Amino acid sequence: MKFDRIIYNGIIVTVNPDFDIIDDGIICIKDGVIHCVETRKHDISKYLADEYVNADGGIVMPGLVNAHTHLAMSIFRGLADDIPLSVWLNDHIFPAEQKHISPETVRIGTLLSCAEMLLSGTTTCCDGYFYEDIVAKAVHETGLRAVLAQGVIDFPAPGVPDPKQNIETAMAFVEKWKNRYPLLTPSIFCHSPYTCSAETLQKSKQAADELGVRFQIHVAETKSEFEQIKAEHGVSPVKYLDTLGLLNENTIAVHAVWVGEDDIKLLFKNRVNVIHTPESNMKLASGVSPVPEMIAHGITVGLGTDGCASNNNLDLFAEMDSAAKLHKVFTKDPTVMDAKTVVKMVTIEGAKAIGAGDVIGSLEPGKQADLIIIDIHKPHLTPIYHPESHVVYAAQGSDVRDVFVAGKALLRNHEPVCLDVKEIMKQAAAVGSVVKKNRH
């Protein structure tokens, strides 16, 4: 068989069920699908392909999955730092959104985030925000894979000035984008149990289930949220969502910091997917999510950066490093959150959490050819003993040399194939100047 592309001379971290690592591997791709992943048996000239990609000894692995972010919020990067979440949201972000979020700023912010993700090895993201129709159009332009959710909140929001229209708007978004493009999957995102009424939560979840899409929600992020829900409803945030019928296999619970053993059992029983965002949680002093305990219970846990306004970057390599080290120091156990576990969180487990585990997340025959090549010819990556440990503890987003999504090259030799990154940065800087000028 003649293949479209063959990637060879690389250390392949497959993230298959056995977590096989192939030292001198070859990956054959045709029509955007992986046909074989194996040790190279012959000289490369014996294989037939339209293109041969020499990984030059680098690490070849599945594209990274950013399982929770807010793409358009990159225009608010660094706008309000070093303050509590409630102050950050109510005194800075919500007012800034009312003033500056428009279809055009959402388009620019989304493209900026996509450029940042592409350059640092992210091939798939799970987003939730407003004007999501604009987000979808922008992401489609970039060639990245994404789950995209229209935001729902019980306040006037960008693009939805009347909160009574929030669920209707979200449903219309899903119906418009479902099955429209193979790389884009629509979703519904309720902001949180403290910004959405019980009625809004239940109707949004019902709509998501009826439409067959993922339901995303921030939950149990801070101590103040926990105390508020406990005071108002007499139960924890997770238990509150359970009483409303919101927990099932199509639910994505983001943050899940303030959860106890009973909450973890509920999440597992209902097969809820959890997304860990350690850097955002640390920066906002929200707390430490009991991720090792959740994984031990069998809960699917993915990794996300959150938005640039609260992180302040979309580099999943930095997020992996933080996730591994945070839990080691918090538990005083250097064995927890080992490198393999964290690599899985940002690949196959993240893919499962957003409903794409059968399609992406590992390098196996039959899966989509979403993969990256890491250039290891750097002082900080020399020598190399355990590739998976290098990925978590040594590699940086800037080490990513090549990116492919569904077999299509989006980044080659550190250069984007299609995106004009300089122009996107120029437009984003112009938006930032307006935000800064009209901040107060």
C-alpha positions in Angstrom: 0.0 0.0 0.0 1.2 3.5 -0.7 0.6 5.9 2.2 0.0 9.6 2.2 2.7 10.2 4.8 5.2 8.1 6.8 6.8 9.4 10.0 10.0 7.6 10.9 13.2 7.7 12.9 11.3 8.7 16.1 10.8 7.5 19.7 7.0 6.8 19.6 5.1 7.2 22.9 2.0 5.4 21.8 -0.2 5.8 24.9 -1.9 2.6 23.8 -3.4 0.4 26.6 0.1 -1.0 27.3 1.8 2.4 27.0 4.2 0.9 24.5 7.2 3.0 23.7 8.9 2.2 20.3 12.5 3.4 20.1 12.9 3.4 16.3 9.3 3.6 15.2 7.4 4.2 12.1 3.8 5.6 11.6 2.0 5.1 8.3 -0.9 7.5 7.6 -3.5 7.4 4.8 -6.6 9.5 4.5 -6.0 11.1 7.9 -6.0 7.7 9.6 -3.2 5.8 11.3 -2.7 2.5 9.5 0.3 1.1 11.4 2.5 2.0 14.4 5.5 -0.3 14.7 9.2 -0.8 14.9 10.9 0.0 11.6 11.8 -3.3 10.0 13.3 -2.1 6.7 15.2 0.8 5.2 12.7 3.7 4.8 13.0 3.4 1.0 11.2 0.0 1.2 8.0 1.8 2.4 5.9 3.6 -0.2 4.5 7.1 0.6 3.9 10.5 -1.0 5.8 12.1 1.9 8.4 11.0 4.4 8.8 12.9 7.6 12.1 12.3 9.5 11.5 12.8 13.2 15.3 13.0 13.6 15.2 11.0 16.8 12.5 13.1 18.4 9.6 12.1 20.5 6.4 11.3 18.5 3.3 11.2 20.6 -0.5 11.9 20.4 -1.5 15.5 20.1 -2.3 17.1 23.4 -5.9 17.5 24.5 -6.7 20.7 26.4 -9.9 19.5 28.1 -11.0 22.9 29.5 -10.3 26.4 28.3 -12.0 29.7 27.2 -10.4 30.5 23.9 -11.6 34.1 23.4 -10.4 35.1 26.9 -6.8 35.3 25.7 -7.5 39.0 25.1 -7.7 39.4 28.9 -4.4 37.7 29.6 -2.9 39.4 32.6 -5.8 41.9 33.0 -6.4 41.1 36.6 -3.9 39.0 38.5 -3.2 38.1 42.2 -6.7 38.5 43.4 -9.4 36.0 44.7 -11.7 34.4 42.1 -14.9 36.3 43.3 -13.1 39.6 42.9 -11.5 38.5 39.7 -14.9 37.6 38.2 -17.2 40.2 39.6 -14.9 43.3 39.6 -12.8 42.7 36.5 -13.8 39.9 34.1 -17.5 40.4 34.0 -17.3 44.2 33.5 -14.5 43.7 30.9 -16.7 41.2 29.0 -19.6 43.7 29.0 -17.4 46.4 27.6 -15.1 44.6 25.2 -16.5 41.2 24.1 -17.9 41.4 20.6 -17.9 39.1 17.6 -14.7 40.6 16.4 -12.8 40.5 19.7 -14.0 36.9 20.2 -12.7 36.0 16.7 -9.3 37.6 17.4 -9.0 36.1 20.9 -9.9 32.6 19.5 -7.3 32.8 16.7 -4.7 34.0 19.2 -5.4 31.0 21.5 -5.4 28.6 18.6 -2.0 29.9 17.5 -0.6 29.5 21.0 -2.0 26.0 21.3 -0.8 24.9 17.9 2.7 26.1 18.6 2.8 24.2 21.8 1.5 20.8 20.6 -2.3 21.0 21.4 -4.3 19.4 18.7 -7.7 19.3 20.4 -9.4 21.7 22.9 -12.7 21.8 24.8 -14.0 25.3 25.0 -16.9 27.1 26.6 -17.8 30.8 26.1 -20.1 33.3 24.4 -20.5 34.1 20.7 -19.5 30.5 20.3 -20.7 30.6 16.7 -17.8 33.0 16.0 -15.5 30.7 18.0 -16.5 27.7 15.8 -15.8 29.6 12.6 -12.4 30.7 13.8 -11.3 27.3 15.1 -12.5 25.7 11.8 -10.1 28.1 10.0 -7.1 26.9 12.0 -7.6 23.1 11.4 -7.6 22.2 15.0 -10.0 19.7 16.5 -12.4 21.0 19.2 -15.4 20.5 21.4 -17.1 23.9 21.5 -19.8 25.0 23.9 -22.1 28.0 24.0 -22.2 29.5 27.5 -25.3 29.6 29.6 -25.5 32.0 32.6 -28.4 33.7 34.4 -27.1 37.2 33.7 -27.0 39.4 30.6 -24.0 38.0 28.6 -22.2 38.8 25.4 -24.4 37.9 22.5 -27.3 37.0 24.9 -28.5 40.2 26.6 -31.7 38.5 27.7 -30.9 35.6 30.1 -34.3 34.1 29.2 -32.8 33.3 25.8 -29.6 31.5 27.1 -30.7 27.9 26.7 -32.5 28.6 23.4 -29.3 30.2 22.1 -27.2 27.2 23.2 -29.5 24.7 21.6 -29.5 26.7 18.3 -25.7 26.6 18.4 -25.6 22.8 18.9 -28.1 22.2 16.1 -26.2 24.5 13.7 -22.8 22.9 14.3 -23.6 19.2 15.0 -22.2 17.1 12.2 -21.3 20.2 10.2 -17.5 19.6 10.2 -15.7 16.4 11.3 -13.3 18.2 13.5 -15.8 20.3 15.5 -18.3 19.0 18.0 -20.8 21.3 19.7 -21.6 21.3 23.4 -23.5 23.2 26.1 -21.7 24.9 29.0 -23.4 26.1 32.2 -21.1 28.5 34.0 -21.6 27.2 37.5 -24.2 26.2 40.2 -23.9 29.7 41.7 -24.5 31.7 38.5 -27.3 29.4 37.1 -30.6 28.6 38.8 -31.8 25.1 39.4 -34.2 25.5 36.5 -31.5 26.7 34.2 -29.2 23.9 35.1 -31.8 21.2 34.7 -33.1 22.6 31.4 -29.6 23.0 30.0 -28.7 19.5 31.0 -31.9 18.1 29.5 -31.2 20.0 26.3 -27.7 18.6 26.1 -28.9 15.0 26.7 -31.6 15.3 24.1 -29.2 16.7 21.6 -26.6 14.0 22.4 -23.8 16.4 23.4 -21.5 16.9 26.4 -22.7 19.2 29.2 -19.9 21.2 30.8 -20.0 23.0 34.2 -17.6 24.6 36.6 -18.2 22.9 40.0 -16.8 23.0 43.5 -14.0 25.3 42.4 -13.7 27.4 45.6 -14.3 27.2 49.3 -16.8 30.2 49.0 -18.8 28.3 46.4 -18.9 25.2 48.6 -20.1 27.2 51.6 -22.7 29.1 49.5 -24.2 25.9 48.0 -24.1 24.2 51.4 -25.8 27.2 53.1 -28.5 27.5 50.4 -29.2 23.8 49.7 -27.8 21.9 52.6 -25.4 19.7 50.5 -22.1 20.0 48.7 -22.0 21.4 45.1 -21.5 17.9 43.6 -24.4 16.5 45.7 -26.5 19.5 44.6 -25.9 18.7 41.0 -26.8 15.1 41.7 -30.1 16.0 43.2 -30.9 18.0 40.1 -30.1 15.0 37.9 -27.1 16.6 36.2 -24.6 13.9 36.7 -24.1 11.2 34.1 -21.5 10.0 31.6 -22.1 13.1 29.3 -21.3 15.5 32.1 -17.9 17.3 32.3 -17.2 18.6 35.8 -14.5 21.2 35.7 -12.2 21.9 38.7 -13.8 19.7 41.3 -11.5 21.1 44.0 -13.8 21.1 47.0 -15.0 17.5 46.9 -15.0 14.9 49.6 -15.1 11.1 49.6 -18.9 11.0 49.2 -18.6 13.4 46.3 -16.0 11.2 44.6 -18.2 8.2 45.0 -21.1 10.1 43.4 -18.9 11.2 40.5 -17.7 7.6 39.9 -21.2 6.1 40.3 -22.6 8.5 37.7 -19.5 8.1 35.4 -18.9 11.8 35.4 -15.8 13.1 33.6 -13.6 15.5 35.6 -11.2 18.1 34.3 -8.2 19.2 36.4 -6.9 22.7 36.0 -4.0 22.9 38.5 -2.3 26.2 37.4 -5.6 28.2 37.4 -6.5 26.7 40.7 -3.2 27.5 42.2 -3.1 31.0 40.9 -6.6 31.8 42.2 -5.8 30.0 45.5 -8.9 27.8 44.9 -7.3 24.8 46.5 -6.0 21.4 45.4 -8.3 18.9 43.7 -8.0 15.3 45.1 -7.1 14.0 41.6 -5.1 11.0 42.8 -8.1 9.8 44.8 -10.4 10.3 41.9 -8.2 8.4 39.5 -7.9 5.6 42.1 -11.7 5.4 42.2 -11.7 4.9 38.4 -12.9 8.4 37.4 -11.8 9.7 34.0 -9.8 12.8 34.6 -8.5 15.0 31.9 -6.2 18.1 32.1 -7.0 21.6 31.1 -5.3 25.0 31.2 -8.5 27.1 31.8 -8.5 30.4 30.0 -5.6 32.8 29.6 -7.2 35.3 31.9 -6.6 33.0 34.9 -3.6 30.9 34.0 -2.0 32.9 32.0 -1.0 30.5 29.2 -2.2 27.5 27.2 1.0 25.5 27.4 0.0 21.9 28.4 3.6 20.9 28.9 3.7 23.4 31.8 0.4 22.2 33.0 1.6 18.6 33.1 4.7 19.6 35.1 2.5 21.6 37.6 0.0 18.7 37.9 2.6 16.2 38.7 4.5 18.3 41.2 1.6 19.9 42.9 0.1 16.6 44.1 3.5 15.2 45.1 4.1 18.1 47.5 0.5 18.3 48.7 0.4 14.5 49.5 4.1 14.4 50.5 4.4 11.4 48.3 6.8 11.5 45.3 5.1 8.5 43.7 1.7 10.0 43.1 0.8 11.4 39.7 3.7 9.7 38.0 4.7 10.7 34.5 2.7 8.0 32.7 -0.5 9.0 34.6 0.0 12.6 33.7 0.7 11.9 30.0 -2.5 9.9 29.9 -4.4 12.8 31.4 -3.4 15.1 28.6 -3.9 12.5 25.8 -6.2 9.5 26.1 -8.0 10.3 29.3 -8.7 13.9 28.2 -9.9 12.5 24.9 -12.3 10.1 26.7 -13.5 12.9 29.0 -14.6 15.0 26.0 -16.2 12.1 24.2 -13.4 11.5 21.7 -11.5 8.5 23.2 -12.4 6.2 20.3 -11.1 8.7 17.8 -7.9 10.3 19.2 -5.7 10.3 22.3 -3.4 7.4 21.4 -1.3 6.3 18.4 -3.0 3.2 17.3 -4.2 1.8 13.9 -7.7 3.0 13.1 -7.4 6.3 15.0 -7.2 9.7 13.5 -3.6 10.9 12.9 -3.5 13.6 15.5 0.1 13.7 16.6 3.1 15.8 17.4 6.9 15.6 17.1 9.1 17.0 19.9 12.5 18.1 19.0 14.8 16.6 21.6 18.0 18.2 20.3 18.1 20.7 23.1 20.3 21.0 26.2 17.4 20.6 28.6 16.3 17.4 26.8 19.7 15.7 26.8 20.3 12.9 27.6 17.1 10.9 27.4 16.3 7.8 29.5 12.5 7.8 29.9 10.6 9.7 27.1 7.4 9.9 29.2 9.3 11.6 32.0 10.9 14.0 29.6 7.5 15.0 28.3 6.2 15.8 31.8 9.3 17.2 33.6 11.6 18.6 30.9 9.9 19.4 27.6 8.4 22.8 26.9 5.7 23.8 24.4 8.3 25.5 22.3 10.1 22.2 21.8 7.2 21.0 19.5 8.5 20.8 16.0 5.6 19.4 14.0 1.9 19.1 14.5 -0.6 17.0 12.5 -4.4 16.8 12.8 -6.3 14.2 11.0 -3.1 13.6 9.0 -2.9 17.2 7.9 0.3 19.2 8.7 -0.5 22.3 10.7 3.0 23.0 12.0 6.3 22.1 10.2 9.7 22.8 11.6 8.2 25.1 14.3 6.4 27.2 11.6 2.6 27.3 11.2 1.5 26.0 7.8 -1.5 28.2 7.4 -1.9 30.7 10.3 -0.4 34.2 10.0 0.6 34.4 13.6 2.2 37.8 13.4 -1.0 39.3 12.0 -3.1 37.6 14.7 -0.8 39.0 17.4 -1.0 42.5 15.8 -4.8 42.4 16.0 -4.8 41.1 19.5 -2.4 43.8 20.7 -4.7 46.4 19.2 -7.6 44.9 21.2 -5.5 45.0 24.3 -4.7 48.6 23.8 -8.4 49.4 23.7 -9.1 47.3 26.8 -6.3 49.0 28.7 -7.4 52.5 27.7 -11.0 51.9 28.8 -10.4 49.8 31.8 -11.6 52.2 34.4 
